[in-house]
């Protein structure tokens, strides 16, 4: 079984996992400057500069995340994490070709389908989606994507909620 690794840490970070299999492919590593992502709204303020370290530190802001494997992550907490649930926005990866049967990532945040979620897009349409569990404990998530192998896809991170647990 081969895995395609996206390594998203939500309060979201795409970063290299400590125990990668030799056949895993890292799509994005938030420990480094980002690839070509686009950002909308205020939730991801600061990421557009290409430096995920700020505001993405797991140990800054009002809340702390648990269960991460690395030091940087993508999260929808705004620049300083002062208005964690009040910021909204969207982060969209550049397109990449699926070469494995699974995409794995770490995620935490609100459990609000369609509102606080990570989506996999094929031809601009959501084909897989995951939410947090109203927790700041990052948990492993995997999308089975074998039917889309060879297709160009994108990862979309959405925060449309301003209520409790209105963040990813």
N, C-alpha and C positions, 0 to 999 in steps of 0.2 A: 504494500500500500504506500503510495507516494503522497506527500502532503505539499500543498502550496501555502507558504507562510506569509501572512499579511502582518502579523505581529502588531495588532492595534492594541494600545492600552487606552482604555476609555475610562475614564476621565481623559481620553483616548490617546494612545501613543503607538505609533508603528515603530517598534524597536526590536532589535535582535534578542531572541530568547536565549537564555544561557545554555540550554541543552537542545540545540538544533540537530536534526538528523542530517546526514551528509547530502541527501537529495532535496532538502528543503530549499526554497528560494525566498529570500527576503525581498519584499516589495518596497517597503519603506522603513527606514531606520530613523526614528525621531531623536536619536542621540547625535545625529549629524544634521546639517542644514537640509531643509526639505527639498523634495522634488517639485514638480509643477502642480501645485494645488491651487485652487481658487477658493476664496473665502467671501461669504456674504454675512451681513449683519454684524452685531457687536460681540457675539459669544466667543468668537475666536480672535478678537482684537490682539494684535501683536504677532500673530503667526505669519502674516503676509511678508514680514521682513526676512523670512527664511531662517529664523533662529528659534527652534522649538524649546530651547532651554528656558526662555522667558517669554510667555508666562507659564510654560508647561511644567514647571518643577512640581513634583509630587509633594514636596514638603513646604510649600508656600501657600499663603491664603488662609481663609477661615477653616476650610476642611483639609483633611489629610487623606490620601488614598492608601490602601493596603493591598499587598499581594503583587506589586509590580516587580518587574525584572529589568532594572535599568534606572536611569535618573531623570529622563525627560519623557514627556507624553503629550498627546493632544487632548485638550479638554475644553469644554464650552463654559468656562468660568469667567470669561472676560479677562482684561489685562491683569488685574491685581487680585482677582478672586473675592472682591468685596461685595459683589452683587451676583452671587453664584447662580441663583435660580431666576434672576431677573433679566439675564442676557439671552438673546436668541440669535440664531444664525445657522449657517450651513458651510461645511467644508467638503470640497469635491476633489478627489485625486485626478491626476491625469490618467488617460486610458492605458491599460496594459493587457497583454495577451495572457489568458489562462493557460498554464502549462501543467497543472497538477489537478488532482481530484478533490482537494480540500483547500480551503482558506481558513487559517487559524488566527485568532487574535485574543487579546485580553480586553475585558470591558467591565465598566461599573457605571453607576448613575441611575437615572429614573427609569421606571418601568411604565412607559407610555408609548405603546405601538403607534408608529407614524408621527410621533411628537418628539421623543428623545430616543434616537435609534441610530444604528449603523446599517446601511443598506448596500447591497451589491446591485449595480445597474448593468444591464445588457441592453444595448440600443436605447439607452435613456430610461428604461423601465426597471422597476424594482423586481428582482427575481429572488432575493433572499433578504431577510431583515432580522435584526436582533435588538433587544433592549437590555438595560440593566435590571437589577432586582431591588431598586430603591435602597442601594447600598453603595458605600465607597470601597468595598472589597472587590478588587479586580478578579474576574472569573474567566476561565478559558471558554471560548466559544469557537465552534467550527461550522463552516458552511460546506456542505457536500455540493460540489460544482462540476462533477464529471460530465454532465450533459452540455456544459458550456465550454469545454476544453477547446482551445484554438480560437475562441472568440475574444474580441477586445471588450474589456469590462472597466468599470470605475467603482471606487468606493465612495460612498456619500455618508457623511456624518451630519445628522440633523438634530437641532435643539430648537423646537418651536413652542416649548412650554415655559411659562413664567410662574407656575405654581410650585408647591413643594416637590422636591426631587426633579425640578425642571433643569436638569443638566446631564451631560454624558461625559 
